[in-house]
Amino acid sequence: MISLGVQKNPMFVRLLQLQWKSYRRSAALTSGVITSVFYLFGMLYFIVMFMLLGYGSFYVLDEEMGVDPLRFINQHIIYGTSFWIVWRYFIQKMPVLNIQALLTLPIKVNTIVHYALGRTIFSFFNVSNAFFFIPFSVVLVKNGYPFSQVLSWHLAVAAIVFCTNYINILINDRNDLFYAVAVILVLFAVFQRYDIFDITVYMGPVFDTFYNDPIYTLIPWLVLLLLYRLAFTHFKNRMYLDAGLQVAKKEAKQIQLGWFNRFGRTAIFIKNDIKLVLRNKRSKMTLWISLMFLFYGLLFFTDSSGGLYDNPVWKIFAGIFVSGGFLFTFGQYVPSWDSAYYPLMMSQNIAYREYLNAKWSMITIATSVSTLLGSFYMLFGWDVYAAILTGAIYNIGINGYLVLLSGAYIKTPIDLTSTKKPFGDKQAFNAKTLLLTLPKLFLPMVLYFVGSLFGGEWAGYMTVACTGILGYFLKNKVFDLIETLYKTEKYKTLNAYKQST
């Protein structure tokens, strides 16, 4: 039995100790030293880049563009705020505590909630902003801007960064706020894109006020306190074993999928996956994201990028994404989708080949449907749709196998009842999955480039398509390798699914 030691240590310190032990014993540290080093160098890279950007942006704006750096940043900081909200929602991991265990102990509910919310202050998403704004503020003072006014402006920006943190926490747990924020951001993007309403004209003076009159710096901090209070009240009202933590019960709806019975025993797994996708929050999100991927090609096939992606090689890159939305959001998390009942499945007389073939069939069906839905790209030219069709063939013949291979190394359980982190979290990435990402995205671009050297654009398309077709006919050989790999990783995967993330 764990003694909390309330008399000797403050409760916050004890909770930190328990959380540290949980981290050391989790799958996050057992995933390998190489992965940990990769995370460390990744963080250091972004820290250095943010610091260089914060230091150099002043001189670029002042000397190269001939504008007031502070006024320019104030006018466009609304873009950064919007980006922080969107990026946090998809990537930032919410604080996880074993609430049910803590509620049975003599710990105040207020302490638990304050601790959970307070931990998010030290998130990398908050700290990373400091590596940009602190150097930028130092350069401002160095170049003659009054220290007191720069400090008040800096504190106002810091409060807004923390506001996005608690907005993210609220929208992750409240669908009404999520839809409200999503509608506002979409409308903002549409109005800005088509010059209907330029919000930067109005937001610039607001941030200028934080610099010109320091008393107004209190406003964002008051908003931050309000958001913290809302988040605190929201979670405190759900900190009950018999209320907020109980599983919601809904009437089950039967889905008839008898048409798939013609595929034999594999049909059992296909029908199970279709029901999983249609009945659970997290898996439904993959369908919405797959639809979003359909429109990703507009960035490459229109002039909205300002000619940045005019090179034909980028058409194949876009084609991979347009047709492969479901492949990337669903396929690479096999078998994590079944983590809730994976141990039970492994105790049954189930052939891995049938299980994996069902997953591959789901990816193939979804890729084919996405390709058909993307037929509106023919309005941009036959060569554009040829790139999408070529990407679909490569996704089915090559990437369909690669996502299954990388899935063997992703041992992160998935909560099917939650819409949080549809792109996974840090435990879903390691050195092996990173290496398997390269042929998914860049190998078809290389193949296209090599083919185009000998016969132009259409020869490049044929090279990529023929590679995908060859992969399709080698399916049995490839599946032998994948099946062996899953059997090798079987017990590591079972052990990882027993741990809390």
C-alpha positions in Angstrom: 0.0 0.0 0.0 1.4 3.4 -1.0 1.6 6.0 1.8 1.0 9.5 0.6 3.0 11.0 3.4 0.7 14.1 3.7 2.3 15.0 7.0 5.8 15.2 5.7 5.4 16.5 2.1 3.0 18.9 0.5 0.4 17.1 -1.5 1.5 18.7 -4.8 5.0 17.4 -4.3 3.7 13.9 -3.5 1.5 13.9 -6.6 4.5 14.9 -8.7 6.5 12.0 -7.2 3.7 9.6 -8.1 3.4 10.9 -11.6 7.2 10.6 -12.1 7.1 7.0 -11.0 4.2 6.4 -13.4 6.3 7.8 -16.2 9.4 5.8 -15.4 7.3 2.6 -15.3 5.3 3.2 -18.5 6.0 2.2 -22.1 7.3 5.7 -22.9 10.7 4.9 -21.4 10.9 1.3 -22.4 10.5 2.1 -26.1 14.3 2.5 -26.4 17.2 4.8 -25.9 17.4 5.8 -29.6 13.8 7.1 -29.5 14.5 9.1 -26.3 17.6 10.6 -27.9 15.6 11.4 -31.0 13.0 13.3 -29.0 15.7 15.2 -27.1 17.4 16.3 -30.3 14.0 17.2 -31.8 13.2 19.5 -28.9 16.6 21.1 -29.0 16.3 21.7 -32.7 13.0 23.5 -32.3 14.3 25.5 -29.3 17.3 26.7 -31.3 15.1 27.5 -34.3 12.7 29.5 -32.2 15.5 31.4 -30.6 17.1 32.2 -33.9 13.8 33.3 -35.3 13.0 35.4 -32.3 16.4 37.1 -32.5 16.6 37.5 -36.3 13.0 38.4 -37.1 13.5 41.9 -35.7 16.4 42.7 -38.2 14.6 41.0 -41.1 11.5 43.0 -40.6 13.3 46.2 -39.8 16.1 46.1 -42.4 14.8 43.9 -45.2 11.1 44.7 -45.2 11.3 48.2 -43.8 8.5 47.9 -41.3 8.2 48.4 -37.6 8.9 44.8 -36.2 6.7 45.2 -33.1 3.8 46.7 -35.1 4.1 43.9 -37.7 4.1 41.2 -35.1 1.1 42.7 -33.3 -0.8 42.8 -36.6 -0.2 39.2 -37.4 -0.1 37.6 -34.0 -3.7 36.5 -34.5 -2.4 33.9 -37.0 -0.1 32.5 -34.3 -3.0 32.4 -31.8 -5.2 30.5 -34.2 -2.3 28.1 -35.1 -1.7 27.4 -31.4 -5.3 26.5 -30.8 -5.5 24.1 -33.8 -2.0 22.6 -33.3 -2.6 22.0 -29.6 -6.0 20.3 -30.2 -4.4 17.7 -32.6 -1.0 17.2 -30.9 -1.0 18.3 -27.3 -1.5 15.4 -24.8 -3.9 16.2 -22.0 -2.7 15.5 -18.4 -3.7 12.0 -17.3 -4.2 11.1 -13.7 -5.6 7.9 -12.1 -8.6 9.9 -10.9 -10.6 6.9 -9.7 -7.7 5.8 -7.4 -7.1 9.3 -6.0 -10.8 9.9 -5.2 -10.8 7.0 -2.8 -7.9 8.6 -0.8 -8.1 11.5 1.7 -7.1 14.1 -0.9 -9.2 17.2 -1.6 -10.9 17.3 -5.0 -9.7 20.8 -5.4 -6.1 19.7 -5.0 -6.5 17.0 -7.7 -8.0 19.4 -10.2 -5.5 22.2 -9.5 -2.7 19.8 -9.9 -4.0 18.4 -13.2 -4.6 21.8 -14.7 -1.3 23.3 -13.2 0.8 20.6 -14.9 -0.2 21.9 -18.3 1.6 25.2 -17.7 4.9 23.4 -18.2 3.8 21.9 -21.6 6.3 22.3 -24.4 3.7 24.2 -26.3 3.8 26.9 -23.7 7.6 26.8 -23.1 8.5 26.8 -26.8 6.8 30.2 -27.3 9.1 31.7 -24.6 12.1 30.8 -26.8 10.7 33.1 -29.5 9.2 36.0 -27.5 12.0 36.4 -24.9 14.8 36.9 -27.6 12.5 39.1 -29.6 11.7 41.2 -26.5 15.4 41.5 -25.6 16.2 42.7 -29.1 13.4 45.3 -28.8 14.9 46.7 -25.6 18.4 46.6 -27.1 17.2 48.7 -30.1 15.7 51.5 -28.0 12.2 50.3 -27.1 11.3 51.2 -23.4 11.8 48.2 -21.1 8.6 48.7 -19.1 6.5 48.9 -22.2 8.1 45.9 -23.8 7.7 44.0 -20.5 3.9 44.8 -20.4 3.5 43.7 -24.0 5.5 40.5 -23.4 3.4 39.6 -20.3 0.2 40.2 -22.3 1.4 37.8 -25.1 2.4 35.2 -22.4 -1.1 35.4 -21.0 -2.7 34.8 -24.4 -0.4 31.8 -24.9 -1.7 30.3 -21.6 -5.2 31.2 -22.6 -4.9 28.9 -25.7 -3.7 26.2 -23.4 -6.9 26.3 -21.3 -9.1 26.8 -24.4 -7.6 23.6 -25.7 -8.4 21.7 -22.4 -12.0 22.9 -22.5 -12.7 22.1 -26.2 -11.1 18.6 -25.8 -13.8 17.8 -23.2 -16.8 19.8 -24.4 -18.2 19.3 -27.9 -20.2 22.5 -27.8 -17.1 24.6 -27.3 -15.2 22.6 -29.9 -17.8 23.3 -32.6 -18.0 26.9 -31.7 -14.3 27.4 -31.8 -14.1 25.4 -35.1 -16.7 27.5 -36.8 -15.0 30.7 -35.7 -11.6 29.6 -37.0 -13.1 28.4 -40.3 -15.0 31.6 -40.9 -11.9 33.6 -40.0 -9.8 31.6 -42.5 -12.5 31.9 -45.3 -13.0 35.7 -44.7 -9.2 36.3 -44.7 -8.6 34.1 -47.8 -11.2 35.9 -49.9 -10.6 39.4 -48.6 -14.1 39.7 -47.1 -12.9 40.8 -43.7 -9.3 41.5 -42.7 -9.1 40.8 -38.9 -5.4 41.9 -38.8 -6.5 45.5 -39.3 -8.4 45.4 -36.0 -6.1 43.1 -34.0 -3.0 45.1 -34.5 -4.2 48.1 -32.5 -5.3 45.8 -29.7 -1.8 44.5 -29.2 -0.4 47.9 -29.7 -2.5 49.0 -26.7 -0.7 46.4 -24.5 2.6 48.2 -25.4 1.4 51.8 -25.3 -0.6 51.6 -22.1 0.6 48.8 -19.7 -2.6 49.0 -17.6 -4.4 47.1 -20.4 -2.1 44.1 -19.9 -4.3 43.1 -17.0 -7.1 42.3 -19.5 -5.6 39.1 -21.0 -4.5 38.0 -17.5 -8.1 38.4 -16.2 -9.3 36.4 -19.3 -6.7 33.7 -18.4 -8.0 33.5 -14.8 -11.6 33.2 -16.1 -10.7 30.4 -18.5 -8.8 28.6 -15.7 -11.8 29.0 -13.4 -14.1 27.6 -16.1 -11.8 24.6 -16.7 -11.5 24.1 -12.9 -15.3 24.2 -12.4 -15.9 21.9 -15.4 -13.6 19.1 -14.2 -14.4 19.5 -10.5 -18.1 18.9 -11.3 -17.1 15.6 -12.9 -14.8 14.4 -10.1 -17.3 11.8 -8.7 -17.0 8.0 -9.0 -20.8 7.6 -9.5 -21.3 10.6 -11.8 -18.7 12.1 -14.1 -16.7 9.0 -14.4 -19.4 6.5 -15.2 -19.7 5.1 -18.7 -22.5 6.6 -20.7 -25.0 4.0 -21.9 -26.7 4.2 -25.3 -29.0 1.9 -27.2 -27.0 -0.3 -29.5 -27.8 -0.2 -33.2 -27.4 -3.3 -35.3 -25.5 -2.9 -38.5 -26.3 -5.4 -41.2 -23.1 -6.3 -43.2 -24.1 -9.7 -44.6 -22.7 -8.7 -48.1 -19.1 -9.2 -46.7 -19.8 -12.9 -45.8 -18.6 -13.9 -49.3 -15.0 -13.1 -48.2 -14.9 -16.0 -45.8 -13.4 -15.8 -42.3 -11.7 -12.5 -43.2 -15.2 -11.0 -43.4 -15.5 -11.4 -39.6 -12.7 -8.9 -39.0 -13.8 -6.6 -41.8 -17.3 -6.3 -40.4 -15.8 -5.8 -36.9 -13.6 -2.9 -38.2 -16.5 -1.3 -40.0 -18.6 -1.4 -36.8 -15.6 -0.1 -34.8 -15.3 2.9 -37.2 -19.0 3.8 -37.2 -19.7 3.3 -33.5 -16.8 5.0 -31.7 -15.9 8.7 -31.4 -12.1 8.3 -32.0 -12.5 6.1 -35.1 -15.3 8.3 -36.5 -12.8 11.2 -36.4 -10.6 9.3 -38.9 -13.4 9.5 -41.4 -13.7 13.2 -41.0 -9.9 13.7 -41.3 -9.9 11.4 -44.4 -12.4 13.8 -46.0 -10.1 16.7 -45.1 -7.3 15.0 -46.8 -9.3 15.0 -50.0 -9.0 18.8 -50.2 -5.3 18.8 -49.3 -4.5 18.7 -53.1 -6.0 22.1 -53.6 -2.8 23.5 -52.0 -0.8 21.9 -54.8 -3.1 22.0 -57.8 -4.1 25.7 -57.5 -2.2 28.9 -57.4 -2.9 29.4 -53.6 0.7 28.4 -52.8 2.1 31.2 -54.9 4.0 28.8 -57.2 5.8 27.1 -54.4 4.6 23.6 -55.5 4.7 24.1 -59.3 7.2 21.3 -59.7 5.4 18.2 -61.1 7.1 16.0 -58.4 4.8 17.6 -55.8 1.8 16.3 -57.7 2.7 12.7 -56.7 3.2 13.9 -53.1 -0.3 15.4 -53.2 -1.8 12.3 -54.8 -0.5 10.2 -52.0 -2.3 12.3 -49.4 -5.5 12.9 -51.3 -6.2 9.2 -51.7 -4.5 8.0 -48.5 -6.3 9.9 -45.8 -7.8 6.8 -44.2 -4.5 4.9 -44.7 -2.5 7.4 -42.6 -5.1 8.0 -39.9 -6.4 4.4 -39.5 -3.9 2.0 -41.1 -0.7 3.0 -39.2 -2.4 2.5 -35.8 -3.1 -1.2 -36.4 -3.4 -3.1 -34.1 -3.9 -0.2 -31.6 -7.5 0.2 -32.6 -8.1 -3.2 -31.0 -6.1 -2.5 -27.9 -9.1 -2.7 -25.6 -9.7 -6.4 -26.5 -6.4 -7.4 -28.1 -5.4 -9.7 -25.3 -8.7 -11.5 -25.7 -8.2 -11.8 -29.4 -4.7 -13.3 -29.0 -6.1 -15.9 -26.6 -8.4 -17.2 -29.4 -7.6 -19.4 -32.3 -7.2 -16.5 -34.7 -4.9 -16.6 -37.7 -2.8 -13.4 -38.0 -3.0 -13.6 -41.8 -6.7 -13.2 -41.7 -6.6 -10.4 -39.2 -4.0 -8.4 -41.2 -5.7 -9.1 -44.5 -8.9 -7.6 -43.1 -7.0 -4.4 -42.1 -5.4 -4.2 -45.6 -8.8 -4.7 -47.2 -10.2 -1.9 -45.2 -7.4 0.4 -46.3 -7.9 -0.7 -49.9 -11.6 0.0 -49.9 -11.1 3.4 -48.3 -8.4 4.3 -50.7 -10.6 3.4 -53.7 -13.5 5.4 -52.3 -11.3 8.4 -51.7 -10.0 8.2 -55.3 -13.5 8.2 -56.6 -14.5 11.1 -54.4 -11.5 13.0 -55.6 -12.6 12.8 -59.2 -13.6 16.5 -59.0 -9.8 17.1 -59.5 -10.4 16.3 -63.2 -11.6 19.9 -63.4 -7.9 20.9 -63.0 -6.8 18.7 -65.8 -6.3 15.0 -66.6 -2.7 15.1 -65.5 -3.9 16.2 -62.0 -6.3 13.3 -61.6 -3.6 11.0 -63.1 -1.4 12.0 -60.2 -4.1 11.1 -57.7 -4.9 7.8 -59.4 -1.2 6.9 -59.4 -0.9 7.8 -55.8 -3.9 5.5 -55.0 -2.2 2.6 -56.8 1.0 3.2 -54.9 -1.0 3.4 -51.6 -2.7 0.1 -52.2 0.4 -1.8 -53.5 3.1 -0.3 -51.2 1.9 2.0 -48.5 -0.8 -0.5 -47.4 1.9 -2.9 -46.4 4.2 -0.2 -44.9 1.5 1.1 -42.5 0.9 -2.5 -41.3 4.7 -2.9 -40.8 5.0 0.4 -38.8 1.9 -0.6 -36.8 3.8 -3.5 -35.3 6.1 -1.0 -33.6 3.3 1.4 -32.4 2.2 0.1 -29.0 0.0 2.9 -27.8 -3.5 1.9 -26.6 -6.3 3.9 -28.2 -9.3 5.1 -26.3 -12.2 4.6 -28.7 -14.6 6.8 -26.7 -12.4 9.9 -27.0 -11.8 12.2 -30.0 -8.5 13.4 -28.5 -5.3 13.2 -30.5 -6.5 11.7 -33.8 -2.9 11.7 -34.9 -1.7 9.9 -31.8 0.9 11.0 -29.3 4.7 10.8 -28.8 4.6 7.1 -28.0 3.3 6.4 -31.5 6.6 7.6 -33.0 10.0 5.9 -32.7 13.1 5.4 -34.8 11.6 2.4 -36.7 8.3 4.0 -37.6 10.2 7.1 -38.7 12.3 5.1 -41.1 9.2 3.4 -42.5 7.7 6.9 -43.1 10.3 7.8 -45.7 9.2 5.3 -48.4 5.5 6.2 -47.8 6.0 9.8 -48.8 9.4 10.3 -50.5 10.0 7.0 -52.4 7.1 7.7 -54.9 8.5 11.2 -55.5 11.9 9.7 -56.3 10.4 7.0 -58.5 8.5 9.7 -60.4 11.6 11.8 -60.8 13.6 8.9 -62.2 10.8 7.9 -64.6 10.3 11.4 -65.8 14.0 11.6 -66.8 13.4 9.0 -69.5 10.0 9.9 -70.8 8.6 13.0 -69.2 5.6 13.4 -66.9 3.5 10.4 -68.0 6.6 8.1 -67.8 7.0 9.2 -64.2 3.4 8.4 -63.4 3.8 4.9 -65.0 6.9 4.2 -62.9 5.1 4.9 -59.7 2.0 3.0 -60.8 4.0 0.0 -61.9 5.7 -0.1 -58.6 2.4 -0.2 -56.8 1.1 -2.9 -59.2 4.2 -5.0 -58.6 3.7 -4.6 -54.8 0.1 -5.9 -55.2 1.2 -9.1 -56.9 3.9 -9.7 -54.2 1.2 -9.5 -51.6 1.6 -13.1 -50.3 5.4 -12.7 -49.9 5.1 -9.4 -48.1 2.3 -10.7 -45.8 4.6 -13.6 -44.8 7.1 -11.0 -43.5 4.4 -8.9 -41.8 2.9 -11.9 -40.1 6.2 -13.0 -38.8 6.9 -9.5 -37.5 3.6 -9.3 -35.7 4.2 -12.7 -34.0 7.6 -11.5 -32.9 6.2 -8.3 -31.4 3.1 -10.0 -30.0 4.1 -10.2 -26.3 5.7 -6.7 -26.3 2.4 -5.3 -27.7 0.3 -7.2 -25.1 2.5 -5.9 -22.3 2.3 -2.3 -23.6 -1.5 -2.4 -23.8 -1.7 -3.3 -20.1 0.0 0.0 -19.2 -1.8 3.3 -18.8 -0.8 6.1 -21.2 
